[in-house]
Amino acid sequence: MICNNHYLNKLYNALVTNSPKTISMNIPSDIGQGKIVQTKIKHGIVLSDWQMCYQSDMNVQGPVSKEYMQIIFCLNDGISWGIMDERRSVTIQKNESCIYAGHGGTEYICYKKDSNFSFKSIKIPITYFSQLLADYFDGQEVTAYEKKLLNGISKVPVTPVMEQILSETSRFTQYRGGLGYLYLDGKLLELLSIYLSEVLELDILMGKNISMSRTERTAIMEAKQIIDGQLAFAPSCEELSRMVHLSMSKLTRGFSSFYGMPIHQYIIEQRLAQAAQLLLEGDWNVSEIAAIVGYGKPSNFAAAFKKKYGVAPKNYRGSYLNKTKK
């Protein structure tokens, strides 16, 4: 029995030692409050969570490595930054994100006082990012992605599905050893697949299989952005048609072709994904969450949620936690 205990203790220590490592740093209390948490996983990828609120305006500058692709998700107050000695700057607001290749220069960032900054970021070595493109896409697609991503800054709306995946990355601590890395790798690939579909130009995504003008394609993307930006009060197809100046028939057909589902189904999918995240993280009851995501009747919400996730909303958190422990 002693040998067995010794073996189990040794195995457990090895698992803990080989798990993804996380470091955290508190914002000094004399300048503000908050915390920065970073986790490094396989392939040199760094996941970061930034929660900051400063007592006075803060101006920060520092070098940016050319070796990384960076994706920044803004989940609360917006921020802007620029590149020293160049006339380039970018601003992202709440529920916006951006992706860009490190330029090797110096960036400057201005944080306004008393603002609640909440960001999540992913730094991916460009060598690994390029390898992913080569592994999963054909030559034409790889060329299109590299042209789009390696030579500028692309802004992308943060959808409820993205938020859900981002929140799930923190649950890697429930897994030990290589399982923690495997879990995070899976979440990263899941997030990238969704993210890149938003970044890539619609004419490249759909290619020559769909006959539609660039103006019409742009209108369809705008319609999706409108839906993502006001999910609980998403406009009807008729209203969307007027807002993007595209006939309803072209809008509905084009949307289904681009995103693989009708507009109505897309809204439902995004609302349920947002609801799942709220059930896991928030303190709201089912009726409150139903209203937050745009359901007038909690019973309709409960039925739709159970159809998608196989469990009633009130039982979702317990069911999810039980699955992650197995």
Secondary structure, DSSP 8 states (H G I E B T S, - for coil): -HHHHHHHHHHHHHHHHTS-EEEEEE--TTTEEEEEEEEE-GGG-EEEEEEEEESS-EEEEEE--TTEEEEEEE-SS-EEEEETTSS-EEEE-TTEEEEEE--SSEEEEEE-TT--EEEEEEEEEHHHHHHHHHHHS-HHHHHHHHHHHSSSEEEEE--HHHHHHHHHGGGGGGS-THHHHHHHHHHHHHHHHHHHHHHS-HHHHHGGGS---HHHHHHHHHHHHHHHHTGGG---HHHHHHHHT--HHHHHHHHHHHHSS-HHHHHHHHHHHHHHHHHHH----HHHHHHHTT-S-HHHHHHHHHHHHSS-HHHHHHHHHHHHH-
